[in-house]
């Protein structure tokens, strides 16, 4: 795994998300919840808008445009209109920084 620094822990308050560009094929939303940090592709599978601009509720992230909610642990959509999952990525917190492995999405079949 090739973890890269995404942001500082202090940049993402609990209950919020930010979009980060790690130089790969897609931007990633870093989400801070009561259960810790999560990383999910920053693009709704329904409308191709940034998920990082949506609302965090527990371990879900809601797309601001049409209300699709995604499970941050699996990327699976929990509400229509989205029906396709979005990739989620391994996260590690170390020394006040959030690291993500953007090259190795978590296989949701294992979840």
C-alpha positions, 0 to 999 in steps of 0.5 A: 500500500502506498499511503499519501498525506491527504490533510491535517487532522485539524482541517476536518472537524467532526461531522464534516468532509473536505475534498482533496486532490491526491493527483490520481484519477479522482478526487477523494472526500476525507470525512471525519465522524465520531467513528474516525476518518473515512475516505470516499471518492468525491463524486456521486455515482448518480450526478457526478457532483462532489460528495464533500459538499454534502452533509455527514450524518454518522457514517453516511454522506449525503449528496447535496444535489439529489439526496443520495446517501452513501455508507462511508464504510462500504461506498454503497448507496443507501438511498435513491436515486444513486444505485451504484457504489463509489470507491472507499479507500484505506485511511491511517491517522499518524502524527496529526495527519490523515493518510490515504491509499488512493491506489488500493480501494477497499473491496466492498465485496469483503465488507 
